[in-house]
């Protein structure tokens, strides 16, 4: 859920901003969904470097609110700013500073990092970033080879698109596990099978394949995704998975 917060006249980090400033607010659930999109926003932690190293939202960059005017943040996309909790004003102050510098698409995480963790979403730490596993090399399977193996019980096909797209048309026999819910569904996937994941977005497929590989599941990406499969008129189904 995104809502609007109207802030009164404020003087921030040397910038005088008359009138009222309209800032978008995003809930932790909304932000988590945004991070799964192709054009994901840049997440900015405006707390101190010390707090950032103790734990931050995965992928966030650190730009302390009192020096954020010197940060080289991109202007061609959304910026989501956060601080400690719903009583912390730093993310709002940073947003107003950035607005004065010409930034347009500014969002504040409602409730800050405290709300994020309260919803069960993960954090990264400085140590965790250093110890994080390197990306696992994932092989692919051609549409033609997969077609020949559709009846093979040793292989399973996962469509990571939203349910509405899956119901329109999908690879015959595929199961639908949207990328946004995939991590929570990994325990139900058998390690005795080889899994093939597909989408229409290569970036999302790679993210999904890494999730499976990190759990020691055998996985391949469908080369060309749904576009190639459909173009070759290979077996497809519509509706819910059978």
C-alpha positions in Angstrom: 0.0 0.0 0.0 1.3 3.5 -0.9 -0.1 6.5 0.8 0.8 10.2 0.9 2.3 12.1 3.7 2.0 15.9 3.8 4.8 17.6 5.6 4.7 21.2 6.7 7.3 24.0 6.2 10.7 22.7 7.1 14.4 23.8 6.9 16.5 20.8 6.1 20.3 20.4 5.7 20.6 24.0 4.5 17.6 23.9 2.2 14.6 26.2 2.8 11.4 24.6 1.3 8.3 26.8 1.4 4.8 25.4 1.3 4.0 21.7 1.7 5.9 18.7 0.3 4.0 15.6 -0.8 6.0 12.4 -0.2 4.8 8.9 -1.2 4.9 6.3 1.6 5.2 2.5 1.0 4.5 -0.3 3.4 7.1 -3.1 3.9 4.9 -5.4 1.8 4.7 -2.9 -1.0 8.4 -2.4 -1.0 9.1 -6.1 -1.0 6.9 -6.4 -4.1 8.6 -3.5 -5.8 12.0 -5.1 -5.3 10.8 -8.1 -7.4 10.0 -5.9 -10.4 12.2 -5.4 -13.4 12.6 -1.7 -12.7 13.3 -2.1 -9.0 13.9 1.1 -7.0 17.1 2.1 -5.4 16.9 1.6 -1.6 18.6 4.3 0.5 19.4 3.8 4.2 19.8 7.3 5.6 21.1 6.2 9.0 24.7 6.3 10.1 27.3 4.0 8.7 27.5 2.2 12.0 23.8 1.4 12.0 23.9 0.4 8.4 26.6 -2.1 9.0 24.7 -3.7 11.9 21.8 -4.5 9.5 20.1 -3.1 6.5 17.5 -3.9 3.8 19.2 -6.2 1.2 20.6 -4.2 -1.7 20.4 -0.9 0.1 23.0 1.8 -0.2 24.0 4.0 2.7 23.7 7.8 2.4 23.4 9.4 5.8 20.6 12.0 5.9 22.9 14.9 6.9 25.2 14.4 3.9 22.7 13.0 1.4 23.0 16.2 -0.7 26.5 15.0 -1.6 25.5 11.4 -2.5 25.6 10.5 -6.2 22.1 9.0 -6.3 20.5 8.3 -9.7 17.7 10.6 -10.8 16.2 8.4 -13.5 14.2 6.0 -11.2 12.5 5.6 -7.9 14.3 6.2 -4.6 13.0 4.5 -1.4 14.4 6.0 1.7 14.2 4.6 5.3 15.6 5.1 8.7 15.0 3.5 12.1 11.2 3.4 12.9 8.0 5.3 12.7 9.2 7.9 15.2 12.4 8.6 13.2 12.2 11.8 11.0 15.4 11.3 9.1 14.0 9.6 6.0 11.5 12.4 5.6 14.1 15.1 6.0 16.4 13.4 3.5 13.5 13.1 1.0 12.9 16.9 1.3 16.6 17.6 0.7 16.6 15.4 -2.4 13.4 17.1 -3.6 15.1 20.4 -3.4 17.9 19.0 -5.5 15.5 18.0 -8.3 14.7 14.4 -7.4 11.1 13.6 -8.4 10.2 9.9 -7.6 10.8 9.8 -3.8 9.2 7.2 -1.5 9.6 6.7 2.3 9.3 3.3 3.9 6.5 3.5 6.3 7.8 2.5 9.8 11.4 2.3 8.6 13.6 -0.8 9.1 11.7 -1.7 12.3 8.5 -2.2 10.3 10.5 -4.2 7.7 11.9 -6.7 10.2 8.5 -6.9 12.1 7.0 -8.2 8.9 9.6 -11.0 8.8 11.7 -9.6 5.9 15.4 -10.3 5.9 18.3 -7.9 6.6 21.9 -7.9 5.3 24.9 -7.1 7.5 28.4 -6.0 6.5 29.7 -9.4 7.5 27.0 -11.1 5.6 27.8 -9.2 2.4 31.4 -10.4 2.6 30.4 -14.0 3.3 27.6 -14.2 0.7 27.9 -17.0 -1.7 29.1 -16.2 -5.2 26.4 -16.6 -7.9 26.1 -20.2 -9.0 26.5 -20.8 -12.7 23.1 -22.0 -14.0 22.8 -23.9 -17.3 19.9 -23.7 -19.7 17.8 -26.1 -21.6 16.4 -25.4 -25.0 12.6 -25.5 -25.7 13.1 -28.4 -28.0 14.9 -30.5 -25.4 12.4 -29.7 -22.7 9.5 -30.6 -25.0 11.0 -34.1 -25.4 11.2 -34.5 -21.7 7.7 -33.2 -20.7 6.6 -36.7 -19.8 9.7 -37.4 -17.8 8.7 -37.6 -14.1 12.3 -36.7 -13.2 11.8 -33.2 -14.4 9.5 -30.4 -13.1 8.7 -27.1 -14.7 8.1 -23.9 -12.7 6.4 -20.8 -14.2 7.4 -17.9 -12.0 5.0 -15.4 -13.7 2.0 -13.9 -11.8 -1.0 -16.2 -11.6 -3.1 -14.2 -14.0 -0.5 -14.7 -16.8 -0.1 -18.4 -15.9 -3.8 -19.0 -16.3 -3.9 -17.4 -19.8 -1.3 -19.9 -21.1 1.6 -21.9 -19.7 3.9 -24.8 -20.6 2.1 -28.1 -20.4 2.4 -29.6 -16.9 4.1 -26.5 -15.4 3.3 -25.5 -11.8 2.9 -21.8 -11.0 5.1 -20.4 -8.2 5.3 -16.6 -8.7 8.8 -15.2 -8.0 7.5 -13.1 -5.2 6.5 -16.3 -3.2 9.2 -18.7 -4.5 11.6 -18.4 -1.6 8.9 -19.5 0.8 8.0 -22.5 -1.4 11.4 -24.0 -1.9 11.0 -26.6 1.0 8.2 -28.2 -0.9 10.4 -28.9 -4.0 11.9 -32.3 -4.3 15.7 -32.6 -4.6 15.1 -35.8 -6.6 13.8 -33.9 -9.6 15.5 -31.4 -11.9 13.6 -28.1 -12.1 13.3 -25.9 -15.1 12.2 -22.3 -14.5 10.8 -19.8 -17.0 9.3 -16.3 -17.3 9.2 -13.7 -20.1 11.9 -11.7 -18.2 15.4 -13.1 -18.2 16.4 -11.1 -15.1 13.6 -12.7 -13.0 14.4 -16.2 -14.3 18.1 -15.8 -13.2 17.0 -14.6 -9.7 14.6 -17.6 -9.4 17.3 -20.1 -10.6 19.7 -18.7 -8.0 17.2 -19.2 -5.2 16.8 -22.9 -6.2 20.5 -23.4 -6.6 21.4 -21.9 -3.3 19.1 -24.6 -1.7 21.0 -27.3 -3.6 18.2 -27.9 -6.0 19.1 -28.9 -9.5 17.8 -26.2 -11.8 18.0 -25.0 -15.4 16.6 -22.0 -17.1 14.3 -22.4 -20.1 16.2 -20.8 -23.0 14.1 -18.1 -24.6 11.4 -18.5 -22.0 7.7 -18.5 -22.7 8.2 -16.4 -25.9 10.2 -19.1 -27.7 8.0 -21.9 -26.4 4.8 -20.2 -27.7 6.4 -19.3 -31.0 7.3 -22.9 -31.6 3.7 -23.9 -30.8 4.9 -26.4 -28.3 2.3 -28.0 -25.9 0.6 -25.4 -23.7 -2.3 -25.3 -21.3 -4.5 -22.6 -19.8 -6.3 -22.2 -16.4 -5.0 -23.5 -13.1 -2.3 -26.1 -12.9 -3.6 -29.7 -13.2 
